[in-house]
Amino acid sequence: MLTAVAVLASLALIGWLIYRGVRQKPIQAHTAVRAIAYLTGLYTFAFFLSMDFPLLIKVVVSIVLGAALIVIGATIQRRRPADRS
């Protein structure tokens, strides 16, 4: 059901862009990027809800672990003194 809503939202976005183009009205960049971000979030939400529970837990743990390793690496790199050659 949520996937169908995401597909309809994509079609609505494409239709809106065509409508704005035919009317020759300018499309602001931040509006288009925000619409694409909303659609991406909707597809991601639908994808995660379609997973079985153990796989969902593995994916979420992998994402959190990856984020934690990135933060640790950035913290270590920031604490090291820069080499001045």
PDB file of N, CA, C and O in Angstrom:
ATOM      1  N   MET A   1       0.819  -1.187   0.000  1.00  0.00           N
ATOM      2  CA  MET A   1       0.000   0.000   0.000  1.00  0.00           C
ATOM      3  C   MET A   1       0.870   1.261   0.000  1.00  0.00           C
ATOM      4  O   MET A   1       0.624   2.195  -0.762  1.00  0.00           O
ATOM      5  N   LEU A   2       1.891   1.273   0.867  1.00  0.00           N
ATOM      6  CA  LEU A   2       2.747   2.448   0.949  1.00  0.00           C
ATOM      7  C   LEU A   2       3.578   2.617  -0.316  1.00  0.00           C
ATOM      8  O   LEU A   2       3.880   3.742  -0.715  1.00  0.00           O
ATOM      9  N   THR A   3       3.950   1.506  -0.950  1.00  0.00           N
ATOM     10  CA  THR A   3       4.681   1.589  -2.209  1.00  0.00           C
ATOM     11  C   THR A   3       3.812   2.222  -3.289  1.00  0.00           C
ATOM     12  O   THR A   3       4.299   3.007  -4.102  1.00  0.00           O
ATOM     13  N   ALA A   4       2.544   1.885  -3.296  1.00  0.00           N
ATOM     14  CA  ALA A   4       1.624   2.474  -4.271  1.00  0.00           C
ATOM     15  C   ALA A   4       1.497   3.988  -4.042  1.00  0.00           C
ATOM     16  O   ALA A   4       1.422   4.760  -4.999  1.00  0.00           O
ATOM     17  N   VAL A   5       1.473   4.397  -2.797  1.00  0.00           N
ATOM     18  CA  VAL A   5       1.408   5.832  -2.486  1.00  0.00           C
ATOM     19  C   VAL A   5       2.684   6.528  -2.974  1.00  0.00           C
ATOM     20  O   VAL A   5       2.625   7.638  -3.503  1.00  0.00           O
ATOM     21  N   ALA A   6       3.831   5.876  -2.795  1.00  0.00           N
ATOM     22  CA  ALA A   6       5.093   6.461  -3.249  1.00  0.00           C
ATOM     23  C   ALA A   6       5.117   6.598  -4.776  1.00  0.00           C
ATOM     24  O   ALA A   6       5.588   7.606  -5.304  1.00  0.00           O
ATOM     25  N   VAL A   7       4.612   5.591  -5.473  1.00  0.00           N
ATOM     26  CA  VAL A   7       4.568   5.660  -6.938  1.00  0.00           C
ATOM     27  C   VAL A   7       3.625   6.771  -7.385  1.00  0.00           C
ATOM     28  O   VAL A   7       3.951   7.524  -8.303  1.00  0.00           O
ATOM     29  N   LEU A   8       2.479   6.882  -6.757  1.00  0.00           N
ATOM     30  CA  LEU A   8       1.536   7.953  -7.108  1.00  0.00           C
ATOM     31  C   LEU A   8       2.121   9.332  -6.799  1.00  0.00           C
ATOM     32  O   LEU A   8       1.898  10.287  -7.544  1.00  0.00           O
ATOM     33  N   ALA A   9       2.861   9.429  -5.711  1.00  0.00           N
ATOM     34  CA  ALA A   9       3.503  10.705  -5.380  1.00  0.00           C
ATOM     35  C   ALA A   9       4.569  11.056  -6.422  1.00  0.00           C
ATOM     36  O   ALA A   9       4.729  12.226  -6.771  1.00  0.00           O
ATOM     37  N   SER A  10       5.291  10.062  -6.916  1.00  0.00           N
ATOM     38  CA  SER A  10       6.277  10.309  -7.970  1.00  0.00           C
ATOM     39  C   SER A  10       5.602  10.804  -9.241  1.00  0.00           C
ATOM     40  O   SER A  10       6.068  11.745  -9.883  1.00  0.00           O
ATOM     41  N   LEU A  11       4.507  10.161  -9.589  1.00  0.00           N
ATOM     42  CA  LEU A  11       3.768  10.594 -10.772  1.00  0.00           C
ATOM     43  C   LEU A  11       3.212  12.002 -10.588  1.00  0.00           C
ATOM     44  O   LEU A  11       3.201  12.797 -11.528  1.00  0.00           O
ATOM     45  N   ALA A  12       2.754  12.307  -9.384  1.00  0.00           N
ATOM     46  CA  ALA A  12       2.245  13.650  -9.108  1.00  0.00           C
ATOM     47  C   ALA A  12       3.361  14.685  -9.231  1.00  0.00           C
ATOM     48  O   ALA A  12       3.134  15.776  -9.756  1.00  0.00           O
ATOM     49  N   LEU A  13       4.561  14.360  -8.756  1.00  0.00           N
ATOM     50  CA  LEU A  13       5.699  15.273  -8.870  1.00  0.00           C
ATOM     51  C   LEU A  13       6.056  15.515 -10.332  1.00  0.00           C
ATOM     52  O   LEU A  13       6.296  16.653 -10.736  1.00  0.00           O
ATOM     53  N   ILE A  14       6.091  14.456 -11.117  1.00  0.00           N
ATOM     54  CA  ILE A  14       6.393  14.596 -12.540  1.00  0.00           C
ATOM     55  C   ILE A  14       5.320  15.439 -13.227  1.00  0.00           C
ATOM     56  O   ILE A  14       5.633  16.305 -14.043  1.00  0.00           O
ATOM     57  N   GLY A  15       4.063  15.182 -12.896  1.00  0.00           N
ATOM     58  CA  GLY A  15       2.972  15.972 -13.451  1.00  0.00           C
ATOM     59  C   GLY A  15       3.066  17.437 -13.060  1.00  0.00           C
ATOM     60  O   GLY A  15       2.808  18.320 -13.878  1.00  0.00           O
ATOM     61  N   TRP A  16       3.433  17.695 -11.816  1.00  0.00           N
ATOM     62  CA  TRP A  16       3.577  19.072 -11.350  1.00  0.00           C
ATOM     63  C   TRP A  16       4.702  19.782 -12.096  1.00  0.00           C
ATOM     64  O   TRP A  16       4.565  20.945 -12.477  1.00  0.00           O
ATOM     65  N   LEU A  17       5.822  19.073 -12.305  1.00  0.00           N
ATOM     66  CA  LEU A  17       6.935  19.668 -13.048  1.00  0.00           C
ATOM     67  C   LEU A  17       6.532  19.978 -14.489  1.00  0.00           C
ATOM     68  O   LEU A  17       6.885  21.031 -15.021  1.00  0.00           O
ATOM     69  N   ILE A  18       5.795  19.065 -15.119  1.00  0.00           N
ATOM     70  CA  ILE A  18       5.326  19.299 -16.489  1.00  0.00           C
ATOM     71  C   ILE A  18       4.355  20.481 -16.514  1.00  0.00           C
ATOM     72  O   ILE A  18       4.433  21.329 -17.403  1.00  0.00           O
ATOM     73  N   TYR A  19       3.455  20.537 -15.558  1.00  0.00           N
ATOM     74  CA  TYR A  19       2.497  21.639 -15.473  1.00  0.00           C
ATOM     75  C   TYR A  19       3.217  22.979 -15.341  1.00  0.00           C
ATOM     76  O   TYR A  19       2.870  23.946 -16.019  1.00  0.00           O
ATOM     77  N   ARG A  20       4.223  23.030 -14.465  1.00  0.00           N
ATOM     78  CA  ARG A  20       4.973  24.274 -14.277  1.00  0.00           C
ATOM     79  C   ARG A  20       5.739  24.645 -15.550  1.00  0.00           C
ATOM     80  O   ARG A  20       5.887  25.823 -15.876  1.00  0.00           O
ATOM     81  N   GLY A  21       6.224  23.618 -16.266  1.00  0.00           N
ATOM     82  CA  GLY A  21       6.940  23.883 -17.509  1.00  0.00           C
ATOM     83  C   GLY A  21       6.026  24.410 -18.597  1.00  0.00           C
ATOM     84  O   GLY A  21       6.402  25.322 -19.333  1.00  0.00           O
ATOM     85  N   VAL A  22       4.826  23.850 -18.710  1.00  0.00           N
ATOM     86  CA  VAL A  22       3.870  24.313 -19.721  1.00  0.00           C
ATOM     87  C   VAL A  22       3.419  25.735 -19.414  1.00  0.00           C
ATOM     88  O   VAL A  22       3.275  26.549 -20.326  1.00  0.00           O
ATOM     89  N   ARG A  23       3.199  26.036 -18.157  1.00  0.00           N
ATOM     90  CA  ARG A  23       2.781  27.379 -17.741  1.00  0.00           C
ATOM     91  C   ARG A  23       3.943  28.373 -17.752  1.00  0.00           C
ATOM     92  O   ARG A  23       3.741  29.572 -17.562  1.00  0.00           O
ATOM     93  N   GLN A  24       5.149  27.875 -17.974  1.00  0.00           N
ATOM     94  CA  GLN A  24       6.378  28.663 -17.991  1.00  0.00           C
ATOM     95  C   GLN A  24       6.579  29.427 -16.687  1.00  0.00           C
ATOM     96  O   GLN A  24       6.987  30.589 -16.682  1.00  0.00           O
ATOM     97  N   LYS A  25       6.286  28.754 -15.599  1.00  0.00           N
ATOM     98  CA  LYS A  25       6.541  29.332 -14.282  1.00  0.00           C
ATOM     99  C   LYS A  25       7.874  28.777 -13.776  1.00  0.00           C
ATOM    100  O   LYS A  25       8.167  27.597 -13.965  1.00  0.00           O
ATOM    101  N   PRO A  26       8.670  29.616 -13.144  1.00  0.00           N
ATOM    102  CA  PRO A  26       9.965  29.133 -12.660  1.00  0.00           C
ATOM    103  C   PRO A  26       9.791  28.158 -11.486  1.00  0.00           C
ATOM    104  O   PRO A  26       8.886  28.296 -10.664  1.00  0.00           O
ATOM    105  N   ILE A  27      10.674  27.192 -11.445  1.00  0.00           N
ATOM    106  CA  ILE A  27      10.690  26.226 -10.344  1.00  0.00           C
ATOM    107  C   ILE A  27      11.921  26.540  -9.511  1.00  0.00           C
ATOM    108  O   ILE A  27      13.044  26.499 -10.013  1.00  0.00           O
ATOM    109  N   GLN A  28      11.712  26.850  -8.246  1.00  0.00           N
ATOM    110  CA  GLN A  28      12.841  27.167  -7.379  1.00  0.00           C
ATOM    111  C   GLN A  28      13.572  25.872  -7.015  1.00  0.00           C
ATOM    112  O   GLN A  28      12.959  24.827  -6.796  1.00  0.00           O
ATOM    113  N   ALA A  29      14.874  25.974  -6.960  1.00  0.00           N
ATOM    114  CA  ALA A  29      15.702  24.787  -6.728  1.00  0.00           C
ATOM    115  C   ALA A  29      15.386  24.136  -5.390  1.00  0.00           C
ATOM    116  O   ALA A  29      15.299  22.911  -5.310  1.00  0.00           O
ATOM    117  N   HIS A  30      15.211  24.933  -4.337  1.00  0.00           N
ATOM    118  CA  HIS A  30      14.980  24.333  -3.022  1.00  0.00           C
ATOM    119  C   HIS A  30      13.632  23.613  -2.965  1.00  0.00           C
ATOM    120  O   HIS A  30      13.479  22.660  -2.201  1.00  0.00           O
ATOM    121  N   THR A  31      12.660  24.051  -3.756  1.00  0.00           N
ATOM    122  CA  THR A  31      11.363  23.373  -3.780  1.00  0.00           C
ATOM    123  C   THR A  31      11.483  22.008  -4.450  1.00  0.00           C
ATOM    124  O   THR A  31      10.934  21.020  -3.963  1.00  0.00           O
ATOM    125  N   ALA A  32      12.200  21.958  -5.563  1.00  0.00           N
ATOM    126  CA  ALA A  32      12.386  20.685  -6.269  1.00  0.00           C
ATOM    127  C   ALA A  32      13.200  19.705  -5.432  1.00  0.00           C
ATOM    128  O   ALA A  32      12.882  18.517  -5.379  1.00  0.00           O
ATOM    129  N   VAL A  33      14.243  20.196  -4.783  1.00  0.00           N
ATOM    130  CA  VAL A  33      15.086  19.319  -3.963  1.00  0.00           C
ATOM    131  C   VAL A  33      14.297  18.804  -2.760  1.00  0.00           C
ATOM    132  O   VAL A  33      14.437  17.640  -2.383  1.00  0.00           O
ATOM    133  N   ARG A  34      13.480  19.648  -2.161  1.00  0.00           N
ATOM    134  CA  ARG A  34      12.662  19.211  -1.025  1.00  0.00           C
ATOM    135  C   ARG A  34      11.657  18.139  -1.447  1.00  0.00           C
ATOM    136  O   ARG A  34      11.439  17.170  -0.719  1.00  0.00           O
ATOM    137  N   ALA A  35      11.048  18.308  -2.613  1.00  0.00           N
ATOM    138  CA  ALA A  35      10.098  17.310  -3.120  1.00  0.00           C
ATOM    139  C   ALA A  35      10.786  15.976  -3.386  1.00  0.00           C
ATOM    140  O   ALA A  35      10.240  14.919  -3.071  1.00  0.00           O
ATOM    141  N   ILE A  36      11.980  16.023  -3.962  1.00  0.00           N
ATOM    142  CA  ILE A  36      12.739  14.789  -4.209  1.00  0.00           C
ATOM    143  C   ILE A  36      13.134  14.138  -2.890  1.00  0.00           C
ATOM    144  O   ILE A  36      13.101  12.913  -2.774  1.00  0.00           O
ATOM    145  N   ALA A  37      13.505  14.936  -1.898  1.00  0.00           N
ATOM    146  CA  ALA A  37      13.869  14.378  -0.584  1.00  0.00           C
ATOM    147  C   ALA A  37      12.670  13.709   0.081  1.00  0.00           C
ATOM    148  O   ALA A  37      12.812  12.650   0.693  1.00  0.00           O
ATOM    149  N   TYR A  38      11.489  14.318  -0.035  1.00  0.00           N
ATOM    150  CA  TYR A  38      10.289  13.703   0.525  1.00  0.00           C
ATOM    151  C   TYR A  38       9.982  12.375  -0.157  1.00  0.00           C
ATOM    152  O   TYR A  38       9.629  11.402   0.508  1.00  0.00           O
ATOM    153  N   LEU A  39      10.113  12.332  -1.475  1.00  0.00           N
ATOM    154  CA  LEU A  39       9.860  11.086  -2.202  1.00  0.00           C
ATOM    155  C   LEU A  39      10.873  10.012  -1.825  1.00  0.00           C
ATOM    156  O   LEU A  39      10.519   8.844  -1.667  1.00  0.00           O
ATOM    157  N   THR A  40      12.117  10.408  -1.683  1.00  0.00           N
ATOM    158  CA  THR A  40      13.146   9.452  -1.279  1.00  0.00           C
ATOM    159  C   THR A  40      12.844   8.890   0.105  1.00  0.00           C
ATOM    160  O   THR A  40      12.978   7.688   0.332  1.00  0.00           O
ATOM    161  N   GLY A  41      12.441   9.752   1.023  1.00  0.00           N
ATOM    162  CA  GLY A  41      12.070   9.281   2.359  1.00  0.00           C
ATOM    163  C   GLY A  41      10.878   8.348   2.330  1.00  0.00           C
ATOM    164  O   GLY A  41      10.838   7.367   3.072  1.00  0.00           O
ATOM    165  N   LEU A  42       9.907   8.640   1.482  1.00  0.00           N
ATOM    166  CA  LEU A  42       8.725   7.785   1.372  1.00  0.00           C
ATOM    167  C   LEU A  42       9.086   6.413   0.821  1.00  0.00           C
ATOM    168  O   LEU A  42       8.608   5.396   1.323  1.00  0.00           O
ATOM    169  N   TYR A  43       9.941   6.379  -0.224  1.00  0.00           N
ATOM    170  CA  TYR A  43      10.382   5.089  -0.768  1.00  0.00           C
ATOM    171  C   TYR A  43      11.193   4.306   0.265  1.00  0.00           C
ATOM    172  O   TYR A  43      11.029   3.093   0.394  1.00  0.00           O
ATOM    173  N   THR A  44      12.065   4.995   0.999  1.00  0.00           N
ATOM    174  CA  THR A  44      12.867   4.318   2.022  1.00  0.00           C
ATOM    175  C   THR A  44      11.977   3.743   3.115  1.00  0.00           C
ATOM    176  O   THR A  44      12.176   2.611   3.554  1.00  0.00           O
ATOM    177  N   PHE A  45      11.003   4.520   3.549  1.00  0.00           N
ATOM    178  CA  PHE A  45      10.071   4.057   4.571  1.00  0.00           C
ATOM    179  C   PHE A  45       9.301   2.827   4.094  1.00  0.00           C
ATOM    180  O   PHE A  45       9.139   1.862   4.841  1.00  0.00           O
ATOM    181  N   ALA A  46       8.826   2.866   2.847  1.00  0.00           N
ATOM    182  CA  ALA A  46       8.100   1.723   2.286  1.00  0.00           C
ATOM    183  C   ALA A  46       9.007   0.502   2.170  1.00  0.00           C
ATOM    184  O   ALA A  46       8.571  -0.622   2.419  1.00  0.00           O
ATOM    185  N   PHE A  47      10.270   0.719   1.792  1.00  0.00           N
ATOM    186  CA  PHE A  47      11.211  -0.394   1.654  1.00  0.00           C
ATOM    187  C   PHE A  47      11.481  -1.047   3.004  1.00  0.00           C
ATOM    188  O   PHE A  47      11.488  -2.274   3.110  1.00  0.00           O
ATOM    189  N   PHE A  48      11.704  -0.236   4.035  1.00  0.00           N
ATOM    190  CA  PHE A  48      11.984  -0.802   5.349  1.00  0.00           C
ATOM    191  C   PHE A  48      10.767  -1.513   5.928  1.00  0.00           C
ATOM    192  O   PHE A  48      10.917  -2.528   6.607  1.00  0.00           O
ATOM    193  N   LEU A  49       9.578  -1.006   5.676  1.00  0.00           N
ATOM    194  CA  LEU A  49       8.387  -1.670   6.191  1.00  0.00           C
ATOM    195  C   LEU A  49       8.087  -2.980   5.478  1.00  0.00           C
ATOM    196  O   LEU A  49       7.376  -3.830   6.014  1.00  0.00           O
ATOM    197  N   SER A  50       8.624  -3.151   4.270  1.00  0.00           N
ATOM    198  CA  SER A  50       8.369  -4.393   3.536  1.00  0.00           C
ATOM    199  C   SER A  50       9.318  -5.514   3.949  1.00  0.00           C
ATOM    200  O   SER A  50       9.136  -6.654   3.522  1.00  0.00           O
ATOM    201  N   MET A  51      10.319  -5.220   4.763  1.00  0.00           N
ATOM    202  CA  MET A  51      11.286  -6.238   5.191  1.00  0.00           C
ATOM    203  C   MET A  51      10.714  -7.086   6.322  1.00  0.00           C
ATOM    204  O   MET A  51       9.837  -6.650   7.068  1.00  0.00           O
ATOM    205  N   ASP A  52      11.229  -8.302   6.431  1.00  0.00           N
ATOM    206  CA  ASP A  52      10.888  -9.095   7.607  1.00  0.00           C
ATOM    207  C   ASP A  52      11.701  -8.563   8.785  1.00  0.00           C
ATOM    208  O   ASP A  52      12.728  -7.914   8.587  1.00  0.00           O
ATOM    209  N   PHE A  53      11.252  -8.833   9.997  1.00  0.00           N
ATOM    210  CA  PHE A  53      11.795  -8.177  11.181  1.00  0.00           C
ATOM    211  C   PHE A  53      13.285  -8.456  11.417  1.00  0.00           C
ATOM    212  O   PHE A  53      14.021  -7.505  11.682  1.00  0.00           O
ATOM    213  N   PRO A  54      13.779  -9.715  11.337  1.00  0.00           N
ATOM    214  CA  PRO A  54      15.216  -9.932  11.584  1.00  0.00           C
ATOM    215  C   PRO A  54      16.120  -9.180  10.594  1.00  0.00           C
ATOM    216  O   PRO A  54      17.168  -8.662  10.978  1.00  0.00           O
ATOM    217  N   LEU A  55      15.716  -9.124   9.341  1.00  0.00           N
ATOM    218  CA  LEU A  55      16.507  -8.391   8.357  1.00  0.00           C
ATOM    219  C   LEU A  55      16.481  -6.894   8.649  1.00  0.00           C
ATOM    220  O   LEU A  55      17.493  -6.211   8.489  1.00  0.00           O
ATOM    221  N   LEU A  56      15.337  -6.386   9.074  1.00  0.00           N
ATOM    222  CA  LEU A  56      15.219  -4.976   9.427  1.00  0.00           C
ATOM    223  C   LEU A  56      16.160  -4.624  10.574  1.00  0.00           C
ATOM    224  O   LEU A  56      16.817  -3.584  10.545  1.00  0.00           O
ATOM    225  N   ILE A  57      16.225  -5.485  11.575  1.00  0.00           N
ATOM    226  CA  ILE A  57      17.121  -5.246  12.715  1.00  0.00           C
ATOM    227  C   ILE A  57      18.577  -5.239  12.254  1.00  0.00           C
ATOM    228  O   ILE A  57      19.357  -4.394  12.694  1.00  0.00           O
ATOM    229  N   LYS A  58      18.957  -6.179  11.365  1.00  0.00           N
ATOM    230  CA  LYS A  58      20.333  -6.225  10.864  1.00  0.00           C
ATOM    231  C   LYS A  58      20.683  -4.945  10.110  1.00  0.00           C
ATOM    232  O   LYS A  58      21.780  -4.411  10.279  1.00  0.00           O
ATOM    233  N   VAL A  59      19.784  -4.456   9.296  1.00  0.00           N
ATOM    234  CA  VAL A  59      20.053  -3.250   8.517  1.00  0.00           C
ATOM    235  C   VAL A  59      20.191  -2.037   9.435  1.00  0.00           C
ATOM    236  O   VAL A  59      21.106  -1.231   9.267  1.00  0.00           O
ATOM    237  N   VAL A  60      19.289  -1.906  10.399  1.00  0.00           N
ATOM    238  CA  VAL A  60      19.338  -0.760  11.313  1.00  0.00           C
ATOM    239  C   VAL A  60      20.611  -0.803  12.163  1.00  0.00           C
ATOM    240  O   VAL A  60      21.239   0.234  12.378  1.00  0.00           O
ATOM    241  N   VAL A  61      20.995  -1.971  12.642  1.00  0.00           N
ATOM    242  CA  VAL A  61      22.224  -2.095  13.426  1.00  0.00           C
ATOM    243  C   VAL A  61      23.437  -1.757  12.567  1.00  0.00           C
ATOM    244  O   VAL A  61      24.366  -1.108  13.049  1.00  0.00           O
ATOM    245  N   SER A  62      23.448  -2.179  11.313  1.00  0.00           N
ATOM    246  CA  SER A  62      24.561  -1.859  10.416  1.00  0.00           C
ATOM    247  C   SER A  62      24.661  -0.354  10.182  1.00  0.00           C
ATOM    248  O   SER A  62      25.762   0.197  10.170  1.00  0.00           O
ATOM    249  N   ILE A  63      23.539   0.305   9.999  1.00  0.00           N
ATOM    250  CA  ILE A  63      23.551   1.749   9.780  1.00  0.00           C
ATOM    251  C   ILE A  63      24.058   2.481  11.023  1.00  0.00           C
ATOM    252  O   ILE A  63      24.873   3.397  10.917  1.00  0.00           O
ATOM    253  N   VAL A  64      23.581   2.082  12.188  1.00  0.00           N
ATOM    254  CA  VAL A  64      24.006   2.733  13.432  1.00  0.00           C
ATOM    255  C   VAL A  64      25.483   2.474  13.694  1.00  0.00           C
ATOM    256  O   VAL A  64      26.206   3.383  14.102  1.00  0.00           O
ATOM    257  N   LEU A  65      25.940   1.246  13.464  1.00  0.00           N
ATOM    258  CA  LEU A  65      27.349   0.922  13.661  1.00  0.00           C
ATOM    259  C   LEU A  65      28.232   1.717  12.697  1.00  0.00           C
ATOM    260  O   LEU A  65      29.288   2.213  13.092  1.00  0.00           O
ATOM    261  N   GLY A  66      27.811   1.840  11.447  1.00  0.00           N
ATOM    262  CA  GLY A  66      28.567   2.632  10.478  1.00  0.00           C
ATOM    263  C   GLY A  66      28.649   4.091  10.888  1.00  0.00           C
ATOM    264  O   GLY A  66      29.710   4.706  10.781  1.00  0.00           O
ATOM    265  N   ALA A  67      27.538   4.652  11.358  1.00  0.00           N
ATOM    266  CA  ALA A  67      27.539   6.048  11.812  1.00  0.00           C
ATOM    267  C   ALA A  67      28.466   6.223  13.011  1.00  0.00           C
ATOM    268  O   ALA A  67      29.187   7.217  13.099  1.00  0.00           O
ATOM    269  N   ALA A  68      28.451   5.270  13.927  1.00  0.00           N
ATOM    270  CA  ALA A  68      29.321   5.351  15.106  1.00  0.00           C
ATOM    271  C   ALA A  68      30.793   5.291  14.692  1.00  0.00           C
ATOM    272  O   ALA A  68      31.613   6.033  15.233  1.00  0.00           O
ATOM    273  N   LEU A  69      31.137   4.423  13.749  1.00  0.00           N
ATOM    274  CA  LEU A  69      32.530   4.342  13.298  1.00  0.00           C
ATOM    275  C   LEU A  69      32.967   5.621  12.589  1.00  0.00           C
ATOM    276  O   LEU A  69      34.118   6.035  12.727  1.00  0.00           O
ATOM    277  N   ILE A  70      32.080   6.243  11.844  1.00  0.00           N
ATOM    278  CA  ILE A  70      32.416   7.508  11.190  1.00  0.00           C
ATOM    279  C   ILE A  70      32.682   8.596  12.231  1.00  0.00           C
ATOM    280  O   ILE A  70      33.630   9.370  12.097  1.00  0.00           O
ATOM    281  N   VAL A  71      31.847   8.651  13.264  1.00  0.00           N
ATOM    282  CA  VAL A  71      32.037   9.655  14.324  1.00  0.00           C
ATOM    283  C   VAL A  71      33.339   9.403  15.071  1.00  0.00           C
ATOM    284  O   VAL A  71      34.070  10.346  15.375  1.00  0.00           O
ATOM    285  N   ILE A  72      33.634   8.160  15.367  1.00  0.00           N
ATOM    286  CA  ILE A  72      34.896   7.837  16.065  1.00  0.00           C
ATOM    287  C   ILE A  72      36.092   8.219  15.206  1.00  0.00           C
ATOM    288  O   ILE A  72      37.044   8.818  15.705  1.00  0.00           O
ATOM    289  N   GLY A  73      36.056   7.881  13.921  1.00  0.00           N
ATOM    290  CA  GLY A  73      37.155   8.231  13.023  1.00  0.00           C
ATOM    291  C   GLY A  73      37.353   9.735  12.905  1.00  0.00           C
ATOM    292  O   GLY A  73      38.486  10.215  12.897  1.00  0.00           O
ATOM    293  N   ALA A  74      36.256  10.480  12.813  1.00  0.00           N
ATOM    294  CA  ALA A  74      36.353  11.942  12.717  1.00  0.00           C
ATOM    295  C   ALA A  74      36.914  12.536  13.996  1.00  0.00           C
ATOM    296  O   ALA A  74      37.696  13.485  13.953  1.00  0.00           O
ATOM    297  N   THR A  75      36.513  11.975  15.147  1.00  0.00           N
ATOM    298  CA  THR A  75      37.011  12.472  16.428  1.00  0.00           C
ATOM    299  C   THR A  75      38.506  12.221  16.566  1.00  0.00           C
ATOM    300  O   THR A  75      39.244  13.095  17.021  1.00  0.00           O
ATOM    301  N   ILE A  76      38.952  11.045  16.182  1.00  0.00           N
ATOM    302  CA  ILE A  76      40.384  10.732  16.262  1.00  0.00           C
ATOM    303  C   ILE A  76      41.174  11.623  15.322  1.00  0.00           C
ATOM    304  O   ILE A  76      42.244  12.117  15.678  1.00  0.00           O
ATOM    305  N   GLN A  77      40.652  11.829  14.130  1.00  0.00           N
ATOM    306  CA  GLN A  77      41.365  12.670  13.168  1.00  0.00           C
ATOM    307  C   GLN A  77      41.437  14.121  13.630  1.00  0.00           C
ATOM    308  O   GLN A  77      42.437  14.796  13.387  1.00  0.00           O
ATOM    309  N   ARG A  78      40.400  14.604  14.286  1.00  0.00           N
ATOM    310  CA  ARG A  78      40.381  15.983  14.760  1.00  0.00           C
ATOM    311  C   ARG A  78      41.369  16.180  15.905  1.00  0.00           C
ATOM    312  O   ARG A  78      41.945  17.261  16.034  1.00  0.00           O
ATOM    313  N   ARG A  79      41.577  15.168  16.733  1.00  0.00           N
ATOM    314  CA  ARG A  79      42.467  15.300  17.888  1.00  0.00           C
ATOM    315  C   ARG A  79      43.932  15.274  17.508  1.00  0.00           C
ATOM    316  O   ARG A  79      44.759  15.800  18.252  1.00  0.00           O
ATOM    317  N   ARG A  80      44.289  14.677  16.367  1.00  0.00           N
ATOM    318  CA  ARG A  80      45.680  14.618  15.957  1.00  0.00           C
ATOM    319  C   ARG A  80      46.146  15.999  15.505  1.00  0.00           C
ATOM    320  O   ARG A  80      45.410  16.726  14.839  1.00  0.00           O
ATOM    321  N   PRO A  81      47.362  16.347  15.871  1.00  0.00           N
ATOM    322  CA  PRO A  81      47.881  17.636  15.385  1.00  0.00           C
ATOM    323  C   PRO A  81      48.187  17.531  13.890  1.00  0.00           C
ATOM    324  O   PRO A  81      48.653  16.498  13.410  1.00  0.00           O
ATOM    325  N   ALA A  82      47.920  18.600  13.176  1.00  0.00           N
ATOM    326  CA  ALA A  82      48.158  18.613  11.740  1.00  0.00           C
ATOM    327  C   ALA A  82      49.656  18.681  11.477  1.00  0.00           C
ATOM    328  O   ALA A  82      50.386  19.387  12.173  1.00  0.00           O
ATOM    329  N   ASP A  83      50.105  17.949  10.476  1.00  0.00           N
ATOM    330  CA  ASP A  83      51.511  18.009  10.078  1.00  0.00           C
ATOM    331  C   ASP A  83      51.763  19.315   9.338  1.00  0.00           C
ATOM    332  O   ASP A  83      51.098  19.623   8.350  1.00  0.00           O
ATOM    333  N   ARG A  84      52.725  20.067   9.828  1.00  0.00           N
ATOM    334  CA  ARG A  84      53.048  21.349   9.179  1.00  0.00           C
ATOM    335  C   ARG A  84      54.393  21.208   8.496  1.00  0.00           C
ATOM    336  O   ARG A  84      55.439  21.226   9.145  1.00  0.00           O
ATOM    337  N   SER A  85      54.358  21.070   7.199  1.00  0.00           N
ATOM    338  CA  SER A  85      55.609  20.889   6.446  1.00  0.00           C
ATOM    339  C   SER A  85      55.988  22.151   5.733  1.00  0.00           C
ATOM    340  O   SER A  85      57.011  22.191   5.049  1.00  0.00           O
TER     341      SER A  85
END
